[in-house]
């Protein structure tokens, strides 16, 4: 029956036919009975949409199903929001669960972060983790946990908080978002990483401590050809607000991938901060031009330290080829030059938009990257002079405790502070249409982000997360989060078996790599073949 009907009149054109019929009837009623003209105009508009659908050549669905085919694309467009609000469970992470987001919002607003009726997590599931508590809990006077960053060659060490704002550039973030983050950092006494977009006027407005990140584009310290300019670097680095210098080798969102900010998006304000022409494509190459070998990287670090007046200088990377990392460590040993800190970015990172293949399948996750960096430095007796930061989906105090158990001295959070600013995980960061004004340069949209209000929330999120960390430290019977080790964290590996992280992850004895690399864990297989004079495997 349906086949016969389709032979006479294709059923898929029903919506179009109803609209044509409605327009004709509406026109007759308007002419004869004086009915409302809006009835005619409404159906006429739908007929025009159907006519346009049938003539266009880009969408087969709209061509075969005029008018009604548009509903499919409308529903697809709002699918993430419908899933987020009505379908996903509280513990389903995509990429952050409702439970995680709610925790960040509650702490940013200083509302209760307590939950009734027990855990929503499946504690029998493989991979579930917890921190063991002590029968004799400790008492810690303050939640303001700090550490001194700066090795023997550093003349201006920085006393950093154990939780800081991770790298996010002005340009990726709105001016109001940058202001609120920096003002919050000032109120709370913690650091704000500029991202590779350099130090903008919005970073300077409120005087919060800055970690100046320098990427391969050398924004803020480049000459007209895009090469590193030592004089421009020294001018900005001498600013008392800049506390540390961070060379970005790679980032978790898209390691090994450069970027381009299209010319139309390079506004006068962005151009001023980055030192590039207005309206011209702003290119961030995949590789640096100031160095090309591990040895040259060490000398570049020393040069930046001297130009900055002895401020802490380090680098950030997402671990890729292990032999390249080993080559960097061998260059430290050969030159006697060591960075003051290293930030390990896990591939879970991702405030900036990236190709799906890079987001899902390039770079080491935080656990593997952080553990490798920690173990290598222990194995060459450099761990005591180099601080390690960690970033990659760190939201809660337990996330921080776990990173510290893997070897981190402090943690950086990007998306946690974005939630504090009001981010709703709309995942429209790269479109310029951010619904809360966090990641847009649209002046109208970013007005929704009220700086004084969000400043308080940024500080609250930091303070309340550290208070929760203090409670974990006390429960474990410790005095400082840096005392947390892999023997404090437990993971379920099977239904009836749990193991300490210390038993599951590789561990290296102090100085072991200097004595007998062959006896070490398989992860150090390439140690003997790595070279300080090249990133290429020998």
C-alpha positions in Angstrom: 0.0 0.0 0.0 2.8 2.4 1.0 4.7 1.5 -2.2 1.7 2.4 -4.3 1.2 5.7 -2.5 4.9 6.5 -3.0 4.5 5.8 -6.7 1.8 8.4 -7.0 2.9 10.9 -4.4 6.2 10.5 -2.4 5.3 10.4 1.3 8.5 12.2 2.2 7.1 15.4 0.6 4.1 15.4 3.0 5.5 18.3 5.1 6.0 20.3 1.9 2.5 19.5 0.7 0.9 20.4 4.0 2.7 23.8 3.9 1.6 24.5 0.3 -2.0 23.5 1.2 -1.9 25.6 4.3 -0.6 28.6 2.3 -3.3 28.3 -0.3 -6.1 27.9 2.2 -4.8 30.8 4.3 -4.7 33.0 1.2 -8.3 32.1 0.3 -9.5 32.7 3.9 -7.6 36.1 3.9 -9.2 37.1 0.6 -12.7 35.9 1.3 -13.1 36.1 5.1 -10.5 38.6 6.1 -8.5 36.1 8.2 -5.1 37.0 9.6 -2.4 37.5 7.0 0.2 36.0 9.4 -1.3 32.6 8.7 -0.5 33.1 5.0 3.0 34.5 5.7 3.9 31.7 8.0 3.0 28.9 5.6 4.6 30.9 2.7 7.9 31.1 4.6 7.8 27.3 5.2 7.1 26.8 1.5 10.2 28.9 0.7 12.3 26.8 3.0 11.0 23.6 1.3 11.7 25.0 -2.2 15.2 26.0 -1.1 15.8 22.6 0.4 14.8 20.8 -2.8 17.1 23.0 -5.0 20.2 22.9 -2.8 22.9 20.3 -3.4 24.8 20.1 -0.2 22.5 18.0 1.9 20.8 14.8 0.6 18.5 14.6 3.7 17.1 18.1 3.1 16.8 17.5 -0.6 14.8 14.3 -0.1 12.9 15.5 2.9 12.2 19.2 2.4 11.3 21.2 5.6 11.1 18.2 7.9 14.8 17.3 7.1 15.8 20.5 8.9 14.5 19.1 12.2 17.2 16.4 12.0 19.9 19.0 12.0 18.3 21.0 14.7 18.1 18.0 17.0 21.7 17.0 16.2 22.8 20.5 17.1 21.3 20.5 20.5 22.1 16.8 21.2 25.0 17.5 23.5 22.9 19.8 25.6 19.9 17.4 25.7 22.3 14.6 26.7 24.0 16.7 29.4 20.8 17.9 31.0 18.5 15.0 30.7 20.2 11.7 29.8 23.7 11.4 31.3 24.2 10.0 34.8 25.9 12.0 37.5 29.1 9.9 37.2 29.3 9.6 33.5 32.3 11.7 32.4 32.0 13.4 29.0 34.6 14.7 29.5 33.7 15.9 33.0 30.8 14.3 34.8 27.9 16.2 36.3 29.2 15.2 39.7 32.6 16.8 38.9 31.1 19.9 37.5 28.7 20.3 40.5 31.6 19.9 42.9 33.5 22.7 41.1 30.4 25.0 41.0 29.7 24.4 44.7 33.2 25.2 45.8 33.4 28.3 43.6 30.2 29.6 45.2 31.2 28.4 48.7 28.1 26.3 48.9 28.1 22.9 50.6 30.0 20.2 48.7 28.7 17.4 51.0 26.7 14.5 49.5 24.1 12.4 51.3 23.3 8.7 51.1 26.8 7.4 50.3 28.9 7.2 47.2 27.5 7.0 43.7 30.6 5.2 42.4 30.9 1.5 41.9 33.6 0.6 44.4 33.8 -3.0 43.0 34.6 -1.7 39.5 38.1 -2.3 38.0 40.2 0.9 38.3 38.4 2.3 41.3 40.9 4.1 43.5 41.1 5.5 47.1 43.6 6.9 49.6 44.2 4.8 52.7 43.5 6.6 56.0 45.5 6.4 59.3 44.3 5.3 62.7 46.1 8.3 64.0 45.0 11.3 61.9 47.3 14.3 62.0 46.4 18.0 62.6 47.5 20.5 60.0 47.3 24.2 61.0 46.6 25.7 57.5 45.4 24.7 54.1 47.8 27.2 52.5 50.2 24.6 51.2 53.3 26.0 49.5 56.6 25.0 48.0 59.7 26.9 46.9 60.4 26.7 43.2 64.0 27.5 42.2 67.2 25.5 41.9 70.7 26.4 42.9 71.2 28.7 39.9 68.0 30.6 40.6 68.3 34.0 42.2 64.6 34.8 42.6 62.9 31.6 43.8 59.1 31.6 43.9 57.0 30.4 46.8 54.2 28.8 44.9 50.8 27.4 46.0 50.3 23.7 45.3 47.3 24.6 43.1 47.5 27.2 40.3 45.7 28.2 37.1 46.9 26.2 34.1 47.9 27.8 30.8 45.1 29.5 28.9 45.9 32.4 26.6 44.1 35.7 26.1 42.5 35.1 22.7 41.4 31.7 23.6 39.8 33.2 26.8 37.9 36.4 26.8 39.3 39.6 28.3 36.8 39.3 31.2 37.8 35.7 31.9 41.5 36.7 32.0 40.7 39.6 34.4 38.6 37.4 36.7 41.3 34.6 36.8 44.1 37.0 37.6 42.1 39.0 40.1 41.2 35.7 41.8 44.8 34.6 41.8 45.7 37.9 43.4 43.1 37.5 46.2 44.0 33.9 46.8 47.8 34.2 46.6 48.4 31.7 43.8 49.8 31.8 40.2 48.1 32.4 36.9 49.8 30.8 33.8 49.4 33.2 30.8 49.4 30.5 28.1 51.5 31.0 25.0 49.5 34.1 24.0 51.9 36.1 26.3 51.2 38.8 28.9 48.2 41.0 27.9 47.0 44.2 29.5 44.2 42.2 31.1 46.8 40.0 32.9 48.3 43.2 34.3 45.2 44.9 35.5 44.9 43.2 38.9 48.5 42.3 39.7 48.2 38.6 40.2 51.3 36.4 40.1 52.1 35.3 36.5 53.8 32.3 35.0 54.8 33.5 31.6 54.5 30.7 29.0 56.7 31.0 25.9 55.7 28.8 23.0 57.2 28.2 19.6 55.7 31.5 18.3 57.6 33.5 20.9 54.7 35.8 21.4 55.6 38.8 23.4 59.3 38.3 22.8 59.7 37.9 19.0 61.2 40.0 16.3 59.4 40.9 13.0 60.5 37.6 11.5 59.0 35.5 14.4 62.3 34.6 16.0 63.2 34.9 19.7 64.1 38.5 20.6 66.2 38.6 23.8 65.6 42.4 24.4 61.8 42.1 24.3 62.0 39.0 26.5 64.1 40.8 29.1 61.7 43.8 29.2 58.7 41.6 30.1 60.5 39.1 32.2 61.8 41.9 34.5 58.2 42.8 35.4 57.8 41.9 39.2 54.4 40.4 38.4 56.1 37.7 36.3 57.3 35.1 38.8 58.4 32.2 36.6 59.2 31.5 32.9 57.8 28.4 31.3 58.9 27.1 27.8 56.1 25.2 26.2 57.6 22.2 24.3 54.2 20.6 23.8 50.7 20.6 25.3 48.4 17.8 26.3 45.5 18.8 24.0 47.6 18.5 20.8 51.2 17.5 21.3 53.4 17.9 18.3 50.8 20.1 16.6 51.2 23.8 15.8 48.3 26.3 15.5 47.0 29.2 13.5 44.9 32.1 14.8 43.2 33.3 11.5 43.9 37.0 10.6 40.3 38.1 11.2 40.5 37.0 14.8 43.8 38.9 15.4 42.3 42.0 17.0 44.4 45.0 18.0 44.4 43.8 21.7 45.6 40.3 20.7 48.1 41.7 18.3 49.5 44.0 21.1 49.9 41.2 23.5 51.5 38.8 21.1 53.6 41.3 19.1 52.1 40.4 15.8 50.4 42.5 13.0 46.7 43.2 13.3 44.5 41.1 10.9 47.4 38.8 9.8 47.4 35.0 10.4 49.2 34.4 13.7 51.2 31.2 13.3 52.4 29.0 16.2 54.8 26.5 14.6 54.9 22.9 15.7 58.6 23.2 16.7 60.9 25.8 18.3 63.4 27.8 16.3 65.6 28.9 19.2 66.9 25.4 19.8 66.9 22.1 17.9 68.8 19.7 20.3 68.6 18.9 24.0 71.9 20.6 24.6 70.6 23.8 22.9 67.5 23.6 25.0 69.6 23.6 28.2 71.6 26.6 27.0 68.3 28.4 26.1 67.0 27.8 29.6 70.2 29.2 31.1 70.0 32.2 28.8 66.4 32.9 29.8 67.4 32.6 33.5 70.1 35.3 33.0 67.9 37.6 30.9 65.1 37.4 33.5 67.4 38.3 36.4 67.6 34.8 37.8 63.9 33.9 38.0 62.8 30.2 37.9 62.8 28.9 34.3 61.4 25.5 33.3 59.4 23.9 30.6 56.1 22.1 30.0 55.7 19.0 27.9 53.4 16.1 27.2 55.6 13.0 27.0 55.9 11.5 23.6 59.0 9.5 22.4 60.8 8.5 25.7 64.2 8.8 24.1 63.6 12.5 23.5 62.9 13.0 27.1 65.9 10.9 28.1 68.0 13.1 25.7 66.9 16.2 27.6 67.9 14.6 30.9 71.3 13.5 29.5 71.8 17.1 28.4 71.2 18.3 32.0 73.9 15.9 33.2 76.3 16.9 30.4 75.9 20.7 30.8 75.3 20.9 34.5 72.3 23.1 33.6 68.9 22.0 35.0 65.5 23.6 34.7 64.0 24.9 38.0 60.8 23.1 37.2 59.0 20.8 34.7 55.3 20.8 34.1 54.0 17.5 32.8 50.8 17.9 30.8 48.7 14.8 30.3 47.0 14.1 27.1 43.7 14.4 29.0 44.3 18.1 28.8 42.2 20.0 26.3 40.9 23.5 26.9 42.0 24.4 23.4 40.3 22.8 20.5 42.3 20.1 18.7 41.9 17.6 15.9 40.0 14.5 17.2 43.0 12.2 16.5 45.2 14.3 18.6 42.7 14.7 21.4 42.1 10.9 21.6 45.3 9.2 20.4 48.4 11.4 20.6 50.6 11.9 23.7 51.0 10.1 27.0 48.2 10.4 29.7 49.2 12.1 32.9 49.9 9.0 34.9 52.4 7.5 32.5 54.1 10.8 31.6 54.3 12.1 35.2 55.6 8.8 36.5 58.3 8.6 33.8 59.5 12.1 34.5 59.6 11.6 38.2 61.4 8.2 38.0 64.0 9.5 35.5 64.9 12.5 37.7 65.2 10.2 40.7 67.3 7.8 38.7 69.9 10.5 37.9 69.8 12.2 41.3 68.2 15.4 40.0 64.7 15.1 41.6 65.7 17.1 44.7 66.6 20.2 42.6 63.8 20.1 40.0 60.2 20.7 41.0 57.4 18.9 39.0 54.0 20.4 38.2 51.1 18.3 36.8 48.1 19.2 34.7 45.4 17.2 33.1 41.8 16.9 34.3 42.5 17.9 37.8 39.3 19.1 39.6 39.1 17.6 43.1 41.4 17.3 46.0 41.7 13.6 45.3 42.8 14.4 41.8 45.6 16.5 43.4 46.5 13.8 45.9 46.8 11.2 43.2 49.0 13.4 41.0 51.3 14.0 44.0 51.4 10.2 44.6 52.7 9.8 41.1 55.5 12.4 41.7 54.0 15.9 41.3 55.0 18.7 43.7 52.1 20.9 42.6 49.1 20.8 40.3 47.6 23.1 37.7 44.0 23.2 36.7 42.5 24.8 33.6 38.9 23.5 33.3 38.4 23.5 37.0 38.9 27.3 37.0 36.8 27.6 33.9 33.9 26.0 35.8 34.6 28.5 38.6 34.1 31.2 35.9 30.7 29.7 35.0 31.7 27.4 32.1 28.8 24.9 31.5 30.9 22.5 29.3 29.0 23.7 26.2 32.1 22.6 24.2 31.8 25.6 21.9 35.2 27.0 22.9 36.5 27.1 19.4 33.4 28.7 17.7 33.4 32.1 19.4 29.9 31.4 20.6 30.6 30.5 24.2 27.3 30.7 26.0 28.9 32.1 29.3 31.4 34.5 27.8 34.5 32.5 29.0 36.0 31.6 25.6 34.8 34.3 23.2 36.0 37.6 21.8 32.4 38.7 21.2 32.1 41.9 23.3 28.4 41.2 23.9 28.8 37.6 24.9 31.7 38.3 27.3 29.7 41.0 29.1 27.8 38.1 30.6 30.9 37.3 32.6 30.9 39.8 35.5 34.5 40.2 36.7 34.0 41.1 40.4 31.6 38.2 40.9 33.7 35.6 39.1 36.9 36.9 40.8 35.4 35.8 44.2 34.4 32.4 42.7 37.9 31.8 41.3 39.4 32.4 44.8 36.7 30.3 46.5 37.4 27.3 44.2 41.1 27.5 45.0 40.6 27.9 48.7 37.9 25.3 49.2 39.8 22.7 47.1 42.8 23.2 49.3 40.7 22.9 52.4 39.5 19.5 51.1 43.1 18.5 50.3 44.0 19.4 53.9 41.3 17.1 55.2 42.7 14.2 53.0 46.2 14.9 54.3 45.0 14.8 57.9 43.1 11.6 57.3 46.2 10.0 55.9 48.2 11.0 59.0 50.5 13.3 57.0 51.6 17.0 57.5 51.9 18.1 53.8 50.5 16.8 50.5 54.0 16.4 49.2 54.3 13.5 51.7 51.7 11.5 49.7 53.3 8.7 47.7 52.2 5.8 45.5 52.0 3.6 48.6 49.1 5.7 49.9 46.8 5.2 46.8 45.0 1.9 46.3 43.5 0.6 43.0 41.1 -2.3 42.4 42.5 -4.4 39.6 40.0 -7.3 39.8 36.8 -8.2 41.6 38.7 -9.6 44.5 42.1 -8.0 44.3 43.4 -4.5 45.1 47.0 -3.3 44.8 48.9 -0.2 45.9 49.9 2.1 43.1 53.5 1.6 44.2 53.2 -2.1 43.2 51.5 -1.3 39.9 53.7 1.5 38.6 57.5 1.5 37.8 59.7 2.7 40.6 63.4 3.6 40.4 66.0 3.8 43.1 68.0 7.1 43.5 71.0 7.2 41.1 70.0 3.9 39.5 70.2 5.2 35.9 73.7 6.4 36.5 74.9 3.0 37.6 73.1 0.2 35.6 70.3 1.3 33.2 69.9 -2.3 31.9 68.5 -3.5 35.2 65.7 -1.0 35.2 62.1 -1.3 34.2 61.3 -1.8 30.5 60.2 1.8 30.2 64.0 2.7 30.3 64.8 0.5 27.4 65.8 3.5 25.3 67.9 5.2 28.0 71.3 3.9 26.7 70.4 4.9 23.1 69.3 8.5 23.9 71.7 11.3 23.2 72.2 14.8 24.5 73.1 16.3 21.1 70.0 15.2 19.2 66.4 14.3 19.7 66.9 11.5 17.2 67.2 7.9 18.5 70.8 6.6 18.2 
